[in-house]
Amino acid sequence: MYVWSKRLVIGLIVVFGLLEVVFWLTTSGGDGSQLQTRTTRWIALNYVLLMVWVSVWMFDQARVRGKNVWVWIVPFFIAPVPTLVAFVLVLQRKIK
Protein backbone atom coordinates (compact mmCIF):
# COMPACT_ATOMS: atom_id res chain seq x y z
CA MET A 1 0.00 0.00 0.00
CA TYR A 2 2.90 2.36 0.60
CA VAL A 3 3.92 2.27 -3.07
CA TRP A 4 1.41 5.07 -3.73
CA SER A 5 2.79 8.56 -3.56
CA LYS A 6 0.74 11.72 -3.44
CA ARG A 7 2.28 12.88 -6.73
CA LEU A 8 1.33 9.63 -8.44
CA VAL A 9 -2.24 9.73 -7.13
CA ILE A 10 -2.72 13.37 -8.09
CA GLY A 11 -1.23 12.68 -11.54
CA LEU A 12 -3.59 9.76 -12.07
CA ILE A 13 -6.62 11.82 -11.03
CA VAL A 14 -5.60 14.60 -13.46
CA VAL A 15 -5.18 12.11 -16.32
CA PHE A 16 -8.57 10.57 -15.48
CA GLY A 17 -10.15 14.03 -15.52
CA LEU A 18 -8.64 14.85 -18.90
CA LEU A 19 -9.82 11.56 -20.38
CA GLU A 20 -13.28 12.18 -18.95
CA VAL A 21 -13.38 15.61 -20.63
CA VAL A 22 -12.31 14.08 -23.95
CA PHE A 23 -15.01 11.42 -23.61
CA TRP A 24 -17.75 13.98 -22.93
CA LEU A 25 -16.58 16.24 -25.76
CA THR A 26 -16.75 13.36 -28.27
CA THR A 27 -20.20 12.26 -27.10
CA SER A 28 -21.87 15.66 -27.24
CA GLY A 29 -22.05 17.26 -30.60
CA GLY A 30 -24.53 19.01 -32.82
CA ASP A 31 -24.46 16.39 -35.57
CA GLY A 32 -24.57 13.29 -33.37
CA SER A 33 -22.08 11.38 -31.31
CA GLN A 34 -18.85 10.06 -32.74
CA LEU A 35 -19.12 7.07 -30.42
CA GLN A 36 -21.32 4.14 -31.27
CA THR A 37 -23.99 3.06 -28.82
CA ARG A 38 -22.28 -0.27 -28.13
CA THR A 39 -19.03 1.53 -27.32
CA THR A 40 -20.79 3.74 -24.80
CA ARG A 41 -22.52 0.72 -23.24
CA TRP A 42 -19.20 -1.14 -23.06
CA ILE A 43 -17.54 1.81 -21.31
CA ALA A 44 -20.45 2.10 -18.85
CA LEU A 45 -20.41 -1.64 -18.10
CA ASN A 46 -16.66 -1.63 -17.48
CA TYR A 47 -16.99 1.40 -15.21
CA VAL A 48 -19.73 -0.24 -13.12
CA LEU A 49 -17.79 -3.50 -12.81
CA LEU A 50 -14.66 -1.56 -11.86
CA MET A 51 -16.65 0.22 -9.13
CA VAL A 52 -17.77 -3.17 -7.77
CA TRP A 53 -14.21 -4.51 -7.79
CA VAL A 54 -12.81 -1.38 -6.12
CA SER A 55 -15.53 -1.42 -3.44
CA VAL A 56 -14.60 -5.02 -2.59
CA TRP A 57 -10.92 -3.98 -2.47
CA MET A 58 -11.77 -1.04 -0.21
CA PHE A 59 -13.69 -3.33 2.14
CA ASP A 60 -10.75 -5.74 2.28
CA GLN A 61 -8.17 -3.01 2.88
CA ALA A 62 -10.25 -1.40 5.62
CA ARG A 63 -10.83 -4.77 7.30
CA VAL A 64 -7.11 -5.59 7.27
CA ARG A 65 -6.26 -2.24 8.84
CA GLY A 66 -9.12 -2.29 11.34
CA LYS A 67 -10.86 0.76 9.87
CA ASN A 68 -14.55 1.38 9.20
CA VAL A 69 -15.32 1.18 5.47
CA TRP A 70 -19.03 2.00 5.75
CA VAL A 71 -18.38 5.75 6.01
CA TRP A 72 -16.70 5.58 2.57
CA ILE A 73 -19.42 3.66 0.69
CA VAL A 74 -21.93 6.47 0.01
CA PRO A 75 -19.28 9.00 -1.12
CA PHE A 76 -17.72 6.26 -3.27
CA PHE A 77 -20.93 5.70 -5.23
CA ILE A 78 -21.46 9.47 -5.63
CA ALA A 79 -17.90 10.34 -6.70
CA PRO A 80 -15.79 7.16 -7.02
CA VAL A 81 -12.41 8.49 -8.12
CA PRO A 82 -11.98 11.34 -5.60
CA THR A 83 -13.26 9.09 -2.81
CA LEU A 84 -10.82 6.34 -3.78
CA VAL A 85 -7.95 8.84 -3.79
CA ALA A 86 -8.93 10.10 -0.34
CA PHE A 87 -9.35 6.52 0.93
CA VAL A 88 -5.87 5.51 -0.29
CA LEU A 89 -4.25 8.61 1.19
CA VAL A 90 -6.03 8.17 4.56
CA LEU A 91 -5.00 4.52 4.79
CA GLN A 92 -1.39 5.47 4.01
CA ARG A 93 -1.00 7.65 7.06
CA LYS A 94 1.56 6.25 9.44
CA ILE A 95 0.15 4.75 12.61
CA LYS A 96 1.38 6.59 15.69
Contacts in CASP RR format, 6 or more apart in sequence:
PFRMAT RR
TARGET T0000
AUTHOR 0000-0000-0000
METHOD contacts of the structure
MODEL  1
MYVWSKRLVIGLIVVFGLLEVVFWLTTSGGDGSQLQTRTTRWIALNYVLL
MVWVSVWMFDQARVRGKNVWVWIVPFFIAPVPTLVAFVLVLQRKIK
1 61 0 8 1.000
1 88 0 8 1.000
1 91 0 8 1.000
1 92 0 8 1.000
2 92 0 8 1.000
4 88 0 8 1.000
4 89 0 8 1.000
4 92 0 8 1.000
6 89 0 8 1.000
9 85 0 8 1.000
9 88 0 8 1.000
9 89 0 8 1.000
10 85 0 8 1.000
12 85 0 8 1.000
13 81 0 8 1.000
13 82 0 8 1.000
13 85 0 8 1.000
16 81 0 8 1.000
23 43 0 8 1.000
26 33 0 8 1.000
26 34 0 8 1.000
26 35 0 8 1.000
27 33 0 8 1.000
27 34 0 8 1.000
27 35 0 8 1.000
27 40 0 8 1.000
33 40 0 8 1.000
51 76 0 8 1.000
51 77 0 8 1.000
51 80 0 8 1.000
54 76 0 8 1.000
54 80 0 8 1.000
54 84 0 8 1.000
55 73 0 8 1.000
55 76 0 8 1.000
58 69 0 8 1.000
58 72 0 8 1.000
58 76 0 8 1.000
58 84 0 8 1.000
58 87 0 8 1.000
59 69 0 8 1.000
61 69 0 8 1.000
61 87 0 8 1.000
61 91 0 8 1.000
62 68 0 8 1.000
62 69 0 8 1.000
62 72 0 8 1.000
62 91 0 8 1.000
63 69 0 8 1.000
65 91 0 8 1.000
67 91 0 8 1.000
72 83 0 8 1.000
72 87 0 8 1.000
75 83 0 8 1.000
76 83 0 8 1.000
76 84 0 8 1.000
76 87 0 8 1.000
END
